[in-house]
């Protein structure tokens, strides 16, 4: 039975928040152990990471199923819908701050830390504690350090896979918008086609990013050990790739819900929430493409 107007729906007790906390802890623990383990001792970290990722996927499936059932049962009224919208807005805002912190770290390292280490300003505690031929420049010229630390490396050129991935994400933003308009118009076949294209474009982006990482490690010697350039490069692109992965999974779930007829012209906030998130991911990539690959 649908909820009466003005009566706020309070969900029953759920195990999913604690499950989410546990599997995310396992995932981060596994990733940290894998990245920091000595050569030949990363097996435990890889196992924990795999278990954590599988747990996260199962958690998504169970939690999404619970919320979908509540929605289809008519438990949500306009007040609940407004709270969902505000919650999604604040979530996206928190994600903006998340990436803002990383962009701030990149800006500080490039514009302040590297010049200071090169002797700019008062020149205190710089060259006398660094190697004699230190170059205060960004990227392969100065970001890798001496060969005994990270080895010489090359940077990823922006006009290859990064540009292609930029075009892919921009295209996906268009296709999800077309699907949204089709939903408002009640054209289910059109929704499925363009939403399916969006999922495919997201998966293609991830495939090309994985190929880029393999090329960076094997051919460019650009790794997490490649000084501050390598660490910021993989930190920013890696976290963005994780967000694209999450967005692609959510889009695939929305596609299945559209196929089952869960949404109407008037009630389809789940679709809108995922579309908002996907547009946010696209905008962040534009900033990342500019500041990480080009400048």
N, C-alpha and C positions, 0 to 999 in steps of 0.2 A: 504494500500500500504506500502511495506517495506521501511524503511528509507534508504536514499542514504548513501554510505560510506563517513565518515568524517562529517556527519551532526548529531549533538548530539540531542537526544530526550529530550525535556523539557515537563514534564507532566503538565496537566492543574491543576488549583487550586483544592485543595482537603480539605474536612472537617475532614478527618480522623486523622491528627496530633492533632488537638485541642480536638477531641473526645477522643483520647487515653490519653491525659493529664488529662482530666476531670475524666474519669472512673478510671484511676490509682490513682488519688487523693482520690476519694471516697473509693476505696478499702483499701488504706493505712490508711485513717482516720477511717474507720470501724474496721480494724484489731487493730489499736492502742487503740481505745475506748474499744473494747471487752477485750483486754488483761489487761487494766488498770482500768476497771470499778469495783466498789465494788460488792460483791456478790448480785445477784438479780437485778442488774442494767445494765446488759450487752445486753439487748434486742436491744437498739439503734445501738450498735456496730455490732451486728450480722446482723441486717437488712441492714445496710450500706455496710457491707462486702459482703453480698449476692448480693445486687444491683450492687456493683462494679465488682464482678466476672462475673455476667451475662453481664454487659456492656462491659467488656474486651472481652468476647467470641463473642459478636455481632460485636465489633470493628474489631476483627481479621477476621471475616467472610466478612465484608464489604470491608476492606482494601485489603485483599488477593484477593477478587473477582476483584477489580479494577486493581490490578497489573497483575493478570492472563489475564484479557481481553486485556490489553495493550500488553502483551507478545504474545498472540495468534494473535493479529492484525498485528504483524510484526513491531511494533514500535521500537524495540530494535536492534541496530547493534552491531558490535564487540567492539566499543568504550564504549557503554553503558554496555556491558557484562563485560569489564575490570573494569569499575567503580563499578559494583555490587560485583565483586570478592574482590576488594580492600576494599570496604565497609564492607563486611562480615569478612575479615581478621582483620580489625580494631575493629569491634564489638567483635569478639572472644578475641582479645587482651585486650579490656576493661573488659571483663568477667574474664580473667585471673587475672587482677589487682583487680577486685572486690573480688574474692575469696582469692587472696593473702593478702588483707587487713585483712580478717577474720582469715586466718591462722596465720598472724602476731600477731593479738590480742591474739589468743590462745597460741602461743609460748611465748609471753611476760608474760601472766598471769601465765603460768606453770613454766617458767624458771627464772623469775625475781620477779614478784609481790608476789607470794606465799612464796618463800624462804625469801624475805625481811621481810614479815609480821611475819615469824617465828623467826626472830632475826639474820639472816645471814648478814654479813657485820658489820656495826657499831652498829646495834641493836637499832637504834633511833626510837622512836614512834612506838614500836611494842607491846610487851607483856603487857606493862603497860596500854595500851588502849584496849586490847583484853581480852577475857576470859582466865582464868588461864590454862585450859587444851587444848588450841588451838594447833592443829597439823598441821604443815606446810607440808602437803602432798596433792597430787592431787586425785581427785575422792571422793569416799565415806569417805575416811579417814580424809580429811580435807577440802574438797570443799563445804560441805553442811552447815557448821557453826553449832552453837548450836541448839538444838531442838526448842527453842523458835522462831527461825528465819525461817528455812526451813524444819526442821525435818530430821531425819535420812533417808538416801536413799541408794539404791544399784545402781551400774553402769550396763549398758547393756553389757553383755558378747559378744565378737566379733564372737564367733564360732557358733552362732545360726542363727537368721535372718540376721544379718549384712553380714556374710559370704555367705549365700544363695543369698542375693541381689547383692553381688559382682559377684558371678558366673552368675547371671541373666544379669547384665549389660555387662560383658565381652562377654557373648554369643550374646547379642544384637549387639555388635560392629562387631562381625563376620557375623551375618545375614545381616546387612545393607551393609557391604562390598561386600558380595556375590550378593546382589541385585544390587549394583552399577555396578559390572562387568557384570551382566546379562543385564543391561540397555545398556552398551556399545556394547554388543554382539547382542542386538536386540531380546532378549528372554523375551517377555512380561509376559508370564505365570510364569516363574521363578522369575521375578521381583516381581510380585504380591504375590507369596507365601512367599518369604523371607522378603519382606518389611512388609507383614502382620504379620509374626513371630516377627519382630522387634517391631511393635506397641503392640502386645500382651505381649511381654517381658517387655516393658516399663510400661504398665498398671499393670502387675503383680508386678513389683518392687514397684510401688506406693501403691498397696494393702497391701503388706507386710510391707511397712514403716508405713502405717496407723495402722496396727496391732501392730507394735513395739511401736508406740507412746501410744496406749491404754494400752498396758502392762506396759510401763514405768510409766505412771500416776497411774494406779490402783494397780499394784503389787509391783513395785519397789519404789514408792513414789518419782520418779525422775520427777521433774516439772521445770517450768521456775523459781520457787522460790528456787531451790536447789543450791544456791550459784553460783559462777562463773562457776562451772562445768555444772550445768543445763542450764545456759543461753548460754554458748558457744556450748554445745551439740545441743540444739534445734535451735540455730541460724545457725550453719553450716549445719546440716542435713535438716533443714526446707527449707533454701534457695536452697540447692541442689535439694530437692524434687520439689520445684517450677520450677526449670530449667528442671527437668525430665518431669514434667507435660507439660510445653511449648513444649519441644522436641517431646513428644508423640503426641500432637495435630498436630504439623507440619508434622510429619511422616504420620499421618492419612490423612492429606490433600494431601500430595504427593502421597499416595496410590491411592486416588480417581483420581488424575490427570493422573497417569500412566494408570489406568483403562480406562480413557477417551482418551488416546492416545495423551496427550499434549506434550510428550517429544520424541526426536529423539536421535540417537547415537551421533550426533554432538552438539545438543542444549538441554541441560538439567541442566543448572546451578542451578535451584531451588532445584533439587534433591541433587546436590553436596553440596550446602550451608547447607541444613538440615543434610546431612551426616557429614559434618565438625563439626557442632554444636553438634551432637550426640557423636562423638568421643571425643570432648572436655568434655562433661558431664561425659563420662566414665572415662577419665583420672583424672578429679577432684575427682571422687568418690574413686579411688584408693588411692589418697593422704589422703582423708578424712577417709577412712577405717583404714589406718595406724596410723594417728595422733590422731584421736578421739577415736577409739575403741580399738586399740592394745596398743599403747604406754602409 
